Amino acid sequence: MKAYRAKLVALVEKLDEEGRRTLLEYAEFLVSRVEAPATPTGASARPPDETVLEALKRLNRDYPGLRKGALMQPVGELLSQHMMDARAAGEVIGELEALYARAHADRAGRA
């Protein structure tokens, strides 16, 4: 574990401030997939100026019963479009909200 931590610290130190912030947001997103609340609360309203990673955290809180593994590929594609192709955050967040709502409806239909 010490070697892992040392490597991670060395990588973080090579990042600029924006890179560190993005890495932290992504790490928080990964943790949010594990620490889901016990009961679903439904979809909450999108805050103004919400980032894509903040939206993912919100959606994971709003839809805790969803199998996150099944969403990994489409979520990853949307994240890639946003980060690598500079696709607008609002568009990506809208698609993420629709994706989670569809997955929730599909799950409710099977219950």
Phi, psi and omega per residue, in radians:
M1 nan -0.591 -3.139
K2 -1.096 -0.730 3.140
A3 -1.126 -0.685 3.112
Y4 -1.091 -0.826 3.136
R5 -1.101 -0.730 3.132
A6 -1.093 -0.732 3.121
K7 -1.134 -0.750 3.133
L8 -1.097 -0.779 3.118
V9 -1.079 -0.749 3.133
A10 -1.079 -0.699 3.118
L11 -1.180 -0.745 3.138
V12 -1.086 -0.689 -3.131
E13 -1.147 -0.387 3.106
K14 -1.407 -0.261 -3.111
L15 -1.450 2.636 2.995
D16 -1.397 3.122 -3.058
E17 -1.039 -0.754 3.141
E18 -1.129 -0.716 3.105
G19 -1.094 -0.695 3.105
R20 -1.131 -0.730 3.132
R21 -1.111 -0.761 3.136
T22 -1.114 -0.738 3.114
L23 -1.090 -0.738 3.118
L24 -1.100 -0.781 3.114
E25 -1.065 -0.724 3.137
Y26 -1.153 -0.721 3.105
A27 -1.089 -0.702 3.098
E28 -1.118 -0.667 3.083
F29 -1.065 -0.816 -3.135
L30 -1.066 -0.731 3.119
V31 -1.160 -0.640 -3.123
S32 -1.111 -0.460 3.103
R33 -1.203 -0.445 -3.111
V34 -1.586 -0.628 -3.032
E35 -1.742 0.926 -3.121
A36 -1.341 2.519 3.073
P37 -1.121 2.830 -3.055
A38 -1.251 -0.588 -3.086
T39 -2.172 2.497 3.135
P40 -1.211 2.507 3.136
T41 -1.900 -0.097 -3.086
G42 1.484 3.058 -3.088
A43 -1.326 2.316 3.075
S44 -1.737 2.854 -3.117
A45 -1.216 2.570 3.116
R46 -1.350 2.133 3.077
P47 -1.199 2.642 3.080
P48 -1.133 2.557 3.112
D49 1.045 0.490 3.106
E50 -1.249 2.407 3.069
T51 -1.465 2.904 3.135
V52 -1.092 -0.762 3.141
L53 -1.175 -0.626 3.055
E54 -1.116 -0.678 3.109
A55 -1.101 -0.722 3.104
L56 -1.073 -0.745 3.105
K57 -1.082 -0.752 3.137
R58 -1.097 -0.801 -3.115
L59 -1.149 -0.646 3.083
N60 -1.154 -0.588 3.054
R61 -1.237 -0.716 -3.071
D62 -1.235 -0.504 -3.100
Y63 -2.188 1.183 -3.031
P64 -1.228 -0.388 -3.076
G65 -1.460 -0.089 -3.096
L66 -1.303 2.563 3.054
R67 -1.352 1.867 -3.058
K68 -1.150 -0.499 3.116
G69 -1.082 -0.635 3.139
A70 -1.221 -0.410 -3.134
L71 -1.625 -0.143 -2.999
M72 -1.020 -0.810 -3.090
Q73 -1.143 -0.912 -3.136
P74 -1.140 -0.609 3.088
V75 -1.145 -0.766 3.116
G76 -1.057 -0.698 3.108
E77 -1.111 -0.749 3.128
L78 -1.163 -0.712 3.083
L79 -1.070 -0.729 3.128
S80 -1.107 -0.763 3.111
Q81 -1.041 -0.690 -3.131
H82 -1.243 -0.855 -3.024
M83 -1.398 -0.688 -3.051
M84 -1.623 -0.603 -3.085
D85 -1.809 0.062 3.119
A86 1.006 0.629 3.061
R87 -1.228 2.453 -3.046
A88 -1.026 2.404 -3.116
A89 -1.023 -0.741 -3.120
G90 -1.043 -0.703 3.117
E91 -1.153 -0.801 -3.113
V92 -1.134 -0.742 3.130
I93 -1.094 -0.724 3.091
G94 -1.025 -0.746 3.119
E95 -1.209 -0.640 3.082
L96 -1.106 -0.755 3.122
E97 -1.068 -0.741 3.128
A98 -1.150 -0.715 3.125
L99 -1.051 -0.844 -3.134
Y100 -1.152 -0.696 3.132
A101 -1.119 -0.727 3.094
R102 -1.106 -0.778 3.131
A103 -1.087 -0.683 3.115
H104 -1.154 -0.767 3.136
A105 -1.127 -0.709 3.103
D106 -1.084 -0.736 -3.138
R107 -1.149 -0.728 3.141
A108 -1.162 -0.602 3.121
G109 -1.177 -0.486 -3.141
R110 -1.499 -0.302 -3.077
A111 -1.313 nan nan
